[in-house]
Amino acid sequence: MKSLTIGLLSVIFGAFASAHAQNNGLARTPPMGWSSWNAFGCDVDDLKIRQAADAIVSSGMRDAGYEYVNIDDCWQGARDAKGEIHSNARFPDMKALADYVHAKGLKIGIYSSPGPKTCAGQEGSFRHEWQDAATFAAWGMDYLKYDWCYARLVYSNREMPAAYKLMGDALAKTGRKIVYSLCQYGREDVWKWGAQVGGNLWRTTGDILPNYQSILAVGFAQQAGLDRYAGPGHWNDPDMLEVGNGQLTEDEDRLHFTMWAMLAAPLIAGNNLTRMNPRIQAILTNREVIAIDQDPLGIEGHRVWQQGPVDIWARPLANHNTGVAIFNLGESARSVTVELSELGISQEVLVRNLWTHQNLGTSHDEITVEVPVHGVVALRIAVAPRR
């Protein structure tokens, strides 16, 4: 099977290699929404998606910027005699489901794979890329997550960009605006070619898990040096949020959410929204932290200082503001002093704490804060007006 794809892919890849980055006009800021996988895995159905859409509205998440309700793996049924994909019995009418989500003022997403099977062994889009793209558009889908997994059985790693471009071109041909999410775990330096194949976002790492060590590995250790590849319309994706999942403490949830905002990462929640407690709701709807993630400049943050368990990240923002996150990765609370000169700031500034929603006053040289265990202090720093 693999040998039959090489000729076609070599032609496609040749065209791709010299092409400029595609721009479908979407994802000018990192996508925000919810996906079914982290909470439900394959135990997903029409009702759960409708309930998630309802909860995004009632919880205030929609008004805070969450837009996409994404169906992950395990929605697929069989293909008919014409090769057209149908949903399984748990999703009796995909068009009606999409209409329901759209009526809530939201958008809807779906999942497939370049391979013959998906990660869960369901029907993939191999050799049906154009057909499936047309079906997704007809259903009213607004987002596609395209997951590698079984594609390794029919493509080599060097063919990966061309395999993704097949679906990117197919989505563009439908005429429907569909955000294209590449999920291949950062292989083959996807950040260097993801935009050229039509991608709006691409995974930079393996799967995240709902524990503190995984968040550290994904968010801190594996994102260094990638900031220059992100920007409006094309984003590094360190995977979905685990806020509200596992045994994360409140401070760890805040640390996780803040780090994703500093990384200009897509904010795709993955918790069970129908069982969300007020603490998790407050974290996911913190508009001041969300504003850092959604800043229109689209400049990804970077580490400016690190010593022992203290990590300090900064991110240039619109209107000459700066987002600063002071992370304490250690096992005891710490007092941390940040020199403004280390942030490249030489003027008097106004400082605001984004988790306590308090103005901390002005400073012209340094800022001192108390950072909890496995926690963060997130700040917005603005140049003070001349007196």
C-alpha positions in Angstrom: 0.0 0.0 0.0 2.8 2.4 0.9 4.5 2.1 -2.5 1.3 3.3 -4.3 1.4 6.6 -2.5 5.0 7.6 -3.1 4.6 8.9 -6.7 1.7 11.2 -5.9 3.2 12.4 -2.7 6.5 13.3 -4.3 4.6 15.6 -6.8 2.7 17.2 -3.9 5.7 17.6 -1.8 7.6 19.2 -4.6 4.9 21.9 -5.0 4.7 22.3 -1.2 8.5 22.8 -0.7 8.5 26.1 -2.7 5.2 27.4 -1.6 4.6 30.3 0.8 2.7 29.8 4.0 -1.0 29.4 3.3 -3.3 31.7 5.1 -7.0 30.7 5.3 -7.8 33.8 7.4 -8.6 31.8 10.5 -7.1 31.5 14.0 -5.8 35.0 14.0 -5.5 34.4 17.8 -5.0 30.9 19.3 -8.2 28.9 19.0 -10.3 28.5 22.2 -12.8 25.8 22.8 -13.3 22.3 24.3 -12.6 18.8 23.1 -14.2 15.5 24.1 -11.1 13.3 24.4 -9.6 14.1 27.8 -12.9 13.7 29.7 -14.6 11.0 27.7 -12.2 9.2 25.3 -14.3 6.9 23.2 -17.3 7.2 25.5 -18.7 10.1 23.5 -22.0 10.7 21.9 -24.4 13.3 20.5 -25.8 14.1 23.9 -22.5 14.7 25.5 -21.5 17.1 22.8 -24.8 19.0 23.2 -24.4 19.1 26.9 -20.8 20.5 26.5 -22.2 23.2 24.2 -24.9 24.1 26.7 -22.3 24.2 29.5 -19.9 26.4 27.6 -22.7 28.9 27.3 -24.1 28.7 30.9 -20.7 28.7 32.5 -19.7 32.0 30.8 -16.9 30.2 28.8 -18.5 31.3 25.5 -18.5 34.9 26.6 -14.9 34.6 27.8 -13.9 33.5 24.3 -14.3 29.8 24.0 -15.7 29.0 20.6 -15.1 25.5 19.4 -16.9 22.3 20.6 -14.7 19.5 19.2 -15.7 15.9 18.7 -12.5 13.8 19.0 -12.0 10.1 18.0 -14.8 7.4 18.0 -17.6 9.2 16.1 -17.0 7.2 12.9 -19.2 4.5 11.4 -18.7 2.7 8.1 -18.2 3.9 4.6 -20.9 3.3 2.1 -20.6 1.8 -1.4 -19.5 5.2 -2.8 -16.8 5.5 -0.1 -18.6 8.3 1.9 -18.0 8.2 5.6 -21.0 8.0 8.0 -21.2 8.5 11.7 -22.0 5.7 14.1 -25.2 5.1 15.9 -24.1 7.4 18.8 -24.2 10.3 16.4 -27.4 9.8 14.4 -27.3 13.1 12.6 -24.1 15.1 12.4 -25.7 18.0 10.5 -28.4 18.4 13.2 -25.7 18.3 15.9 -23.7 21.0 14.1 -26.8 23.1 13.7 -27.5 22.8 17.5 -24.0 23.9 18.3 -24.1 26.8 15.8 -27.5 27.9 17.3 -25.6 28.4 20.6 -23.3 30.9 19.0 -20.5 28.3 18.9 -18.6 26.4 16.3 -18.0 22.6 16.0 -15.0 20.5 15.2 -14.3 16.9 14.2 -11.4 14.4 14.1 -9.8 12.1 11.5 -6.4 10.8 10.4 -4.2 10.7 7.3 -4.0 6.9 7.9 -6.4 4.1 7.1 -7.3 4.0 10.8 -7.4 6.6 13.6 -5.6 6.2 17.0 -8.6 4.4 18.4 -8.8 2.1 15.3 -11.7 3.8 13.7 -12.1 4.7 10.0 -9.4 7.2 8.8 -9.3 9.4 5.8 -6.5 7.6 3.8 -7.4 7.8 0.0 -10.7 9.6 1.0 -9.2 13.0 1.8 -11.2 15.0 -0.7 -14.4 13.0 0.0 -14.1 13.4 3.7 -13.3 17.1 3.6 -16.5 17.6 1.5 -18.5 15.6 4.0 -17.2 17.5 6.9 -18.0 20.8 5.2 -21.5 19.6 4.3 -22.1 18.7 7.9 -21.1 22.2 8.9 -17.8 21.5 10.6 -15.6 24.4 11.5 -12.4 22.6 12.8 -10.5 19.4 11.9 -8.0 17.7 14.2 -6.0 15.4 11.9 -4.1 12.7 14.0 -1.1 10.7 12.6 -1.2 7.3 14.5 -1.9 4.6 11.9 -0.6 6.8 9.0 2.8 5.4 9.9 1.7 2.2 8.2 1.3 3.8 4.8 3.6 6.8 4.9 7.2 7.3 5.9 8.1 10.2 8.1 9.6 12.2 5.2 6.2 11.9 3.5 4.4 13.4 6.5 4.2 17.0 5.2 2.8 15.9 1.9 0.2 13.7 3.6 -1.0 16.6 5.7 -1.0 18.9 2.6 -3.5 16.5 0.9 -6.1 17.2 3.6 -5.1 20.9 3.8 -5.8 21.3 0.1 -9.0 19.3 0.3 -10.3 21.5 3.2 -9.5 24.7 1.2 -11.3 23.3 -1.9 -14.5 22.9 0.1 -14.9 26.7 0.4 -15.8 26.4 4.0 -13.7 28.0 6.7 -12.3 25.1 8.6 -9.5 25.5 11.2 -6.9 22.8 10.5 -5.1 21.2 13.5 -2.1 19.0 12.8 -1.7 16.3 15.4 1.6 14.4 14.9 3.4 15.1 18.2 6.1 17.4 16.9 7.7 15.0 14.6 9.8 16.1 11.7 10.0 19.7 13.1 6.4 20.3 12.1 6.7 24.0 13.2 9.0 24.5 10.2 6.4 23.3 7.6 3.0 23.2 9.3 1.8 26.5 7.9 2.9 25.6 4.4 0.5 22.6 4.3 -2.4 24.7 5.5 -2.1 24.1 9.2 -3.4 26.7 11.7 -1.9 24.9 14.7 0.4 21.9 15.2 1.2 19.7 18.1 4.7 20.2 19.4 4.9 17.3 21.9 3.5 13.9 22.8 0.2 13.6 24.6 -0.2 15.6 27.9 -1.4 13.8 31.0 -3.4 15.2 33.9 -0.5 15.5 36.4 2.0 18.1 37.4 5.1 16.4 36.0 3.5 16.1 32.6 2.6 19.8 32.5 6.2 20.6 33.4 7.6 18.4 30.7 5.2 19.6 28.0 5.0 23.3 28.9 8.5 24.1 30.1 11.0 21.6 28.8 9.7 21.0 25.3 8.8 24.5 24.0 12.2 26.3 24.1 13.1 27.8 20.8 9.8 27.4 19.1 8.4 30.9 19.7 9.6 32.3 16.3 7.4 29.8 14.4 4.1 31.0 16.0 2.0 34.0 15.0 -1.5 35.0 13.8 -3.0 32.1 11.9 -0.4 29.5 12.8 0.3 28.4 16.4 2.4 25.9 18.4 0.1 23.6 20.2 1.4 21.9 23.4 -1.8 19.9 23.6 -5.2 20.3 25.3 -5.7 21.7 28.7 -5.9 19.4 31.7 -7.3 22.0 34.0 -10.0 20.3 36.1 -8.7 16.8 35.4 -6.6 14.4 37.5 -5.3 15.4 40.9 -4.0 18.9 40.1 -4.1 21.4 42.9 -5.6 24.8 42.4 -2.2 26.4 42.1 -1.1 23.7 39.6 -4.2 24.4 37.5 -3.4 28.1 37.5 0.3 27.4 36.7 -0.9 25.2 33.7 -3.4 27.8 32.4 -0.9 30.7 32.7 1.9 28.8 31.0 -0.4 28.0 28.0 -1.4 31.7 27.9 2.3 32.7 27.9 3.0 30.3 25.1 0.2 31.8 22.9 -1.2 28.2 22.9 -4.6 27.1 21.8 -6.9 27.0 24.9 -8.8 23.8 24.3 -10.4 22.7 27.6 -10.7 18.9 28.2 -12.6 18.6 31.5 -16.2 17.4 32.0 -18.0 20.7 31.8 -21.2 19.3 33.2 -19.4 18.6 36.5 -17.2 21.7 36.6 -16.9 23.2 40.1 -16.7 27.0 40.6 -12.9 26.9 41.2 -12.2 25.4 37.8 -14.8 27.6 36.2 -13.0 30.7 37.6 -9.7 29.5 36.2 -10.9 28.7 32.8 -12.9 32.0 32.5 -10.2 34.4 33.9 -10.4 37.0 31.2 -7.2 38.8 32.2 -5.1 35.7 31.7 -7.1 34.8 28.6 -6.3 38.3 27.2 -2.6 37.4 27.5 -3.2 34.3 25.4 -5.4 36.2 22.9 -3.2 39.2 22.5 -3.5 40.5 18.9 0.3 40.8 18.4 0.5 37.0 18.6 4.1 37.0 19.9 4.8 33.8 21.9 6.4 34.2 25.3 9.9 33.0 26.2 12.0 32.3 29.3 13.9 35.4 30.5 15.4 34.0 33.7 15.7 30.7 35.5 17.4 29.8 38.8 16.7 26.7 40.7 12.9 26.1 40.9 12.1 29.7 39.8 11.2 30.3 36.1 10.3 33.7 34.8 8.7 34.1 31.3 7.8 37.3 29.5 5.6 38.0 26.5 5.4 41.3 24.5 1.8 42.5 24.3 -0.1 45.2 22.3 0.0 48.8 23.5 3.6 48.4 24.8 2.4 46.1 27.6 4.3 43.1 28.8 3.0 39.8 30.2 5.1 38.3 32.9 4.7 35.0 34.6 6.8 34.0 37.7 6.6 30.3 38.2 7.6 28.4 41.4 8.3 24.8 40.4 9.7 24.0 43.9 8.3 22.4 47.0 8.1 25.5 49.2 6.7 29.0 48.8 9.2 31.7 47.6 9.6 35.4 47.5 10.9 36.4 44.1 12.2 39.8 42.9 12.1 40.6 39.2 14.4 43.3 38.0 12.7 45.4 35.3 16.0 45.6 33.4 15.9 41.9 32.9 12.6 42.4 31.1 14.1 45.1 28.9 12.1 47.8 30.7 13.8 51.0 31.7 10.7 53.2 32.5 8.3 53.4 35.4 5.5 50.9 35.1 2.1 50.0 36.4 1.8 46.4 37.6 -1.4 44.3 37.9 -1.8 40.8 39.3 -4.0 38.8 36.9 -5.1 36.1 39.4 -5.9 38.4 42.3 -7.2 41.1 39.9 -5.4 43.7 41.9 -3.2 46.7 40.9 0.1 46.4 42.6 1.1 50.0 42.1 4.0 51.5 40.2 7.7 50.6 40.0 10.8 51.9 38.3 13.3 49.2 39.1 11.9 45.9 40.5 8.9 43.9 41.5 8.7 41.5 44.5 6.0 38.9 44.8 5.2 35.8 46.8 4.8 32.7 44.7 3.0 29.6 46.1 4.3 26.0 45.8 3.8 24.7 42.2 2.2 28.1 41.6 2.5 31.2 39.6 2.1 35.0 39.8 0.9 36.4 36.5 1.4 40.1 35.8 0.5 42.6 33.2 3.1 45.4 33.1 2.2 48.7 31.4 4.4 51.8 31.0 3.2 54.4 33.4 1.8 57.6 31.9 4.1 60.7 32.1 3.4 63.0 35.0 
